[in-house]
Amino acid sequence: MTDLKLLALDEKGLEVISAHAQDAVIRVADMGFAKSDNRFACIMNRFVWEEKSPNSKGVRRRAAMHFEHVLSVKSQGIDTNAHDGVLNLLMIDFNPTNAPEGIVNLRFAGGGTVQLIVECLEMRLNDLGASWAAKAVPSHNIIDE
């Protein structure tokens, strides 16, 4: 399959990228904010949902994700000093505050969040190479409230 190269400039585009990045695993050390460039970036091992077949465990692929026009970054529920810590990305959402400004939330399993304050939404997800067999298909327990 061809490597993904996706761009999001609005909430609809972000929903598409969020779906492709769901269940990606990210090491804490592989996330960073380049304040002078107004860029937040991370490297991930994403589960390739678009290649999942019923009789396989699927594959993972290395991918890079970055956001432009980032003014500040905050995190909650994540030990940023645990460089070898691994996070499981559940979803990415955008909440406009004063359009086109807004807040991008990267939401992780266990309740951790990375919050990006952005001047406007501009985000890219690019696959970086070959895929490999996944150890398991991600699954989640859904609790009705």
C-alpha positions, -999 to +999 in steps of 0.1 A: +000+000+000+011+036-007+023+056+023-002+080+037+004+117+034-025+136+049-031+173+056-058+188+078-067+225+076-101+222+093-121+200+117-132+175+089-096+169+078-086+165+115-113+138+119-098+119+090-063+121+105-075+112+139-091+080+126-059+070+109-038+078+140-062+060+164-043+035+186-009+047+176+017+042+202+040+072+210+071+073+233+071+104+255+106+112+242+093+112+206+071+142+212+084+178+212+076+214+209+099+236+188+088+269+202+109+291+179+093+273+149+058+272+164+057+235+157+047+204+177+058+171+163+058+134+172+069+101+158+045+072+163+039+036+154+004+037+140-020+008+136-028+006+099-066+003+101-070+007+064-050-026+058-068-047+086-082-079+072-106-102+092-081-131+096-050-111+106-037-091+135-030-062+111+002-041+107+018-011+122+038+016+104+061+044+115+046+078+110+053+114+117+027+139+128+032+176+132+012+207+139+021+242+127+012+276+142+014+263+178+016+290+204+019+268+235+017+232+247+004+218+280+000+183+292-021+166+319-018+131+332+015+125+314+049+122+331+070+142+307+101+131+325+094+094+318+112+095+284+107+058+278+070+060+288+046+048+260+013+065+253-016+050+233-034+077+212-071+074+213-082+105+194-074+141+183-100+169+185-102+206+179-121+232+198-123+266+182-119+295+206-117+326+185-118+313+149-094+304+134-076+300+168-084+271+189-072+242+211-061+208+197-063+179+222-043+147+218-062+123+240-044+092+253-056+060+270-055+064+308-067+100+307-035+118+296-039+148+273-015+170+253-032+203+246-019+226+218-030+262+216-029+271+179-033+302+158-050+281+132-053+244+124-026+230+101-016+194+107+002+167+087+005+129+091+031+112+069+040+075+069+077+069+070+083+035+055+076-002+055+050-018+078+055-048+101+031-073+117+012-060+147+013-081+179-024-076+184-055-057+171-062-028+194-095-030+213-112-009+240-137-016+267-166+008+264-183+016+296-219+029+294-225+057+318 
